[in-house]
């Protein structure tokens, strides 16, 4: 065997070893990335749960929920009473009761706002 063939064999084996090493490193990097991604997701979810539990139990949250409930009930009550007032004003007994809803305009022609 000549010196050139030994160098050629050594370089070929070295290049194959480097290729195998690079494949192993790439697989380890992919596995590590997945592991880091999963761990980061779990950590973020746990921190979010902890923060949410701390906030939900706080007096500010309770006050906020009570205020929203109060506003919602008031809004719905206002709508309900408006609907009831409209129904009462236009119902058959209200129209036929003969009660005066408003005073008629004066018939006097001397007044500037009199109906003509």
C-alpha positions in Angstrom: 0.0 0.0 0.0 1.2 3.4 -0.9 1.2 6.5 1.2 -1.5 8.0 -1.1 -3.9 5.1 -0.6 -3.5 5.2 3.2 -4.2 8.9 3.3 -7.2 8.4 1.0 -8.6 5.7 3.3 -8.0 7.7 6.4 -9.7 10.8 4.9 -12.7 8.7 3.7 -13.1 7.1 7.2 -12.8 10.6 8.8 -15.4 12.0 6.5 -17.8 9.1 7.2 -17.2 9.6 10.9 -17.9 13.3 10.7 -21.1 12.6 8.7 -22.3 10.1 11.3 -21.4 12.6 14.1 -23.4 15.4 12.3 -26.4 13.1 12.0 -26.3 12.2 15.7 -26.0 15.9 16.6 -28.9 16.8 14.3 -31.1 14.1 15.9 -30.1 15.3 19.4 -30.9 18.9 18.4 -34.3 17.9 17.1 -35.0 15.9 20.3 -33.8 18.7 22.5 -35.9 21.3 20.6 -39.0 19.2 21.1 -38.2 18.7 24.7 -37.5 22.5 25.3 -40.7 23.4 23.4 -42.8 21.0 25.5 -41.2 22.1 28.8 -41.7 25.8 27.9 -45.3 25.2 27.0 -46.0 23.3 30.3 -44.2 26.0 32.3 -46.1 28.8 30.6 -49.4 27.0 31.1 -48.6 26.4 34.8 -47.7 30.1 35.4 -50.8 31.2 33.6 -52.9 29.0 35.8 -51.2 30.2 38.9 -51.6 33.8 38.0 -55.3 33.3 37.0 -56.0 31.5 40.3 -54.3 34.3 42.2 -56.3 37.0 40.3 -59.7 35.2 40.5 -59.4 34.9 44.3 -58.4 38.6 44.7 -60.8 41.3 45.9 -60.4 43.3 42.7 -61.7 40.3 40.6 -64.7 39.8 42.9 -65.5 43.5 42.8 -65.2 43.5 39.0 -67.5 40.5 38.7 -70.1 42.1 41.0 -70.0 45.4 39.1 -70.5 43.5 35.8 -73.4 41.6 37.2 -75.0 44.8 38.6 -74.6 46.6 35.2 -76.0 43.6 33.3 -79.0 43.3 35.7 -79.7 47.1 35.5 -79.5 47.0 31.7 -81.9 44.1 31.5 -84.3 45.7 34.1 -84.3 48.9 32.1 -85.2 47.1 28.9 -87.9 45.1 30.7 -89.5 48.2 32.2 -89.3 50.1 28.9 -91.1 47.1 27.3 -93.7 47.0 30.0 -94.3 50.7 29.7 -94.7 50.4 26.0 -97.2 47.5 26.4 -99.1 49.3 29.1 -99.4 52.5 27.0 -100.7 50.7 23.9 -102.8 48.0 25.5 -106.5 48.0 24.9 -107.6 49.0 28.5 -105.2 52.0 28.4 -106.7 53.2 25.0 -110.3 52.7 26.0 -110.2 54.0 29.6 -111.0 57.5 28.5 -108.3 58.9 30.7 -106.5 61.9 29.3 -102.9 61.2 28.4 -102.1 64.9 27.5 -104.0 68.1 27.4 -105.2 69.2 24.0 -103.9 72.4 22.4 -106.0 75.4 23.2 -108.6 76.4 20.6 -107.9 80.1 21.2 -106.7 81.8 18.0 -105.0 84.6 20.0 -102.2 82.4 21.3 -99.2 82.1 19.0 -98.8 78.4 19.6 -102.5 77.6 19.2 -103.3 74.7 16.8 -104.8 75.8 13.5 
